[in-house]
Amino acid sequence: MSKSKGVRIGIVGATGAVGEVLLRVLEERNYPVAHLSPLASGRSAGSKIRFRGEDFEVAEAKPEAFEGLDIVFFAATGSLSKELAPEVAKRGGIAIDKSNTWRMKDTVPLVVPEVNAAAVDDHQGIIAGPNCTTIGCVMALEPIHRAAGLKRVVITTLQAVSGAGRDGIDELEHQQADIAAGRTPKHAIFAAPIANNAIPLCETFLDNGYSTEEVKLLHETRKIMGLPELEVAMTCVRVPVPVGHSATMLLETERPLSADEARAALAAFPGVRVVDNIENNLFPTPRDVAGQDAVLVGRVRKDLTSDRLWVWNVSDNLRKGAATNAVQVAEVLLERGHVGR
Ligand SMILES: NC(=O)c1ccc[n+]([C@@H]2O[C@H](COP(=O)([O-])OP(=O)(O)OC[C@H]3O[C@@H](n4cnc5c(N)ncnc54)[C@H](OP(=O)(O)O)[C@@H]3O)[C@@H](O)[C@H]2O)c1
């Protein structure tokens, strides 16, 4: 495998929720992988992952493991990305990072390829992928912005437990089993029991009353869209859904846009699919989007008391929200000649 033409890939976090989907997406999209190094913690070293019908042994993520790799995806922890992504750059490779660590650094492009693919050209060895909630929202905001100029947006998210990785999925499943057996559910990952519940806190609170997730949504949206002054007001809520983040957004545009014009702009945007037919109760849900790469939008309607627009979007947080977006960045790197020469 290593002698064939193509791109030499490493995945830090290959055994995690995002890492597993990354492997699947590289396979599905037929990315020209000439070599694969699956990496994780010492706990998983020696275990096997499957890729294109072959077993690959997982090694511990250490700087030496990046020697000769063209692209290393990071889907592990923020502290690991901080320590190891520069080691990839130092060896001439490009780190595509899924953590929060590098996103807001001026020298690091923050990329959603449908929105700002050309930003990869400014990379200095590290490219960041946005937060899973931000990606779904930006994919729905950008076409509206291109059609009518975006002034202000108010967002409320409903976020799946897999946004907190494998541990988040396990916590929901254990709590569902506890409740079914009449036991009191215990919680550790989320700030309250998530089964049969909704928690208006994703991650942790800051002194300003917002959660870390909410602040990411504000700053990342501005950076990706190149709108440093965009007014973004946001509340992020965790809900007992396994996969698929949803968001309801109230948008104010420079020039008024009808719901039909907004639907047309959304439908024409790559990676977005409009599912919006209220006569037949058709609207997108997390169940519909799980396993898909498209961002689904619906419930497009005019606000009843202003010229603003409502848009509902759902996206698979593990695919477009993480793995697929990262693989698309790798595709852009290939198309624009940054790797594979
Ligand atoms: N889940 C989402 O929807 C989502 C979306 C966007 C971004 N992200 C980001 O993607 C990253 C991965 O998230 P996830 O949901 O896949 O988490 P996860 O399911 O908890 O998996 C974590 C992965 O990181 C590895 N890891 C942990 N500590 C390590 C260490 N010290 N050295 C090497 N590897 C280590 C784990 O390896 P072991 O198996 O050896 O423990 C595992 O492969 C995080 O930065 C997260 O914020 C997640």
The ligand as an ORCA input file, in Angstrom:
! r2SCAN-3c Opt
* xyz 0 1
  N     -18.188     14.117     18.588
  C     -18.440     15.143     17.795
  O     -19.572     15.376     17.325
  C     -17.326     16.072     17.443
  C     -17.572     17.009     16.455
  C     -16.578     17.920     16.125
  C     -15.379     17.859     16.784
  N     -15.148     16.910     17.730
  C     -13.825     16.886     18.343
  O     -13.142     15.732     17.840
  C     -12.261     15.234     18.829
  C     -12.564     13.760     19.073
  O     -13.881     13.650     19.579
  P     -14.635     12.248     19.704
  O     -16.048     12.621     19.878
  O     -14.251     11.311     18.622
  O     -14.008     11.696     21.117
  P     -13.946     10.208     21.671
  O     -14.987      9.350     21.091
  O     -13.879     10.372     23.147
  O     -12.499      9.658     21.127
  C     -11.290     10.215     21.582
  C     -10.116      9.625     20.794
  O      -8.930     10.289     21.235
  C      -7.961      9.314     21.643
  N      -7.165      9.826     22.751
  C      -7.603     10.275     23.947
  N      -6.545     10.632     24.709
  C      -5.432     10.398     23.978
  C      -4.041     10.549     24.209
  N      -3.552     11.032     25.349
  N      -3.164     10.190     23.224
  C      -3.623      9.711     22.035
  N      -4.944      9.538     21.757
  C      -5.839      9.878     22.714
  C      -8.795      8.133     22.072
  O      -7.965      6.984     22.047
  P      -8.203      5.726     23.021
  O      -9.230      4.861     22.353
  O      -6.842      5.101     23.057
  O      -8.648      6.261     24.347
  C      -9.880      8.139     21.011
  O      -9.393      7.558     19.828
  C     -12.404     16.150     20.036
  O     -11.420     17.152     19.955
  C     -13.772     16.753     19.844
  O     -13.911     17.996     20.472
  C     -16.094     16.001     18.071
*
